[in-house]
Amino acid sequence: MHRTTLFRWIKNLDSNPAAPISDEYLTWFKLDAKYGRKQLVYDFLTQSAEVRTSLFKPVSAFPKGLSDYLVADASRLAKPFDKDLSKLDGAFELYRPAWTTPHRRDRVLVSKLLFATENGFTRFREEQDYIDPEFQNARVRETDEGAVFFTAANIILMGFGMNEERVKLYAASSWFSSLSGELPVTRLSGSMMGVSGRRDQKGYPFVAVRSPKAFGDITTEIVSASDPRFDDETMASLRLDASRQDSVSPAHGL
């Protein structure tokens, strides 16, 4: 392990008041170079995600009370993650009424959604990147990642913003085909809520449809409710109204 890697880690910890390192620790490390360096390397391997060895303990970043709670209630908390959700794996187009114009049902946000399962755990990533002329020509860029699990007869997606503080929660109450079938899931729908800022948080219906495109090739944008991608079932699920389509200014996908 290169010395500069350790020093960079020490510098990052030293700038974090909550970090598990102190001036006394560094003084001891300097005085007892032989043992101190061994301890420092061990601490780095257990606490830093930069080099993921079998010693890495990501739980160390959480409050001890949370860690204790997870251990004490492990069997109940692990239950929602028992179900195999790998039939979701792949790229989807995600449709919901545009949150930039929340009172309208003639504009639809198209974002992109990716599911991936590894070692029995399914996670998701959602991205949107577009300029909306009806939202002060603002560029909207959001990336969220999180966990996917099954509980209370729903597929749940719970994620956090990667580029700013934000929480997104999706509850899919309908999907096709079966999670235990031979074919992949091609469609799911339900309700979602995004939490950002101290204000009343609104919920929206959503529909996700498997895309023939790779995740990186999907365009995120706002389109009219009359877009040909929206069949009668999608129109009903999203509670869309295409009657104002002539007044819709499309957002520019990026």
PyMOL commands that set and color helices and strands:
alter all, ss='L'
color gray80, all
select helices_A, chain A and resi 3-14+23-31+33-47+58-61+64-72+74-81+86-88+215-217+232-238+242-247
alter helices_A, ss='H'
color red, helices_A
select strands_A, chain A and resi 90-97+107-118+121-132+138-151+154-161+167-176+187-195+203-210+221-224+252-253
alter strands_A, ss='S'
color yellow, strands_A
deselect
rebuild
show_as cartoon
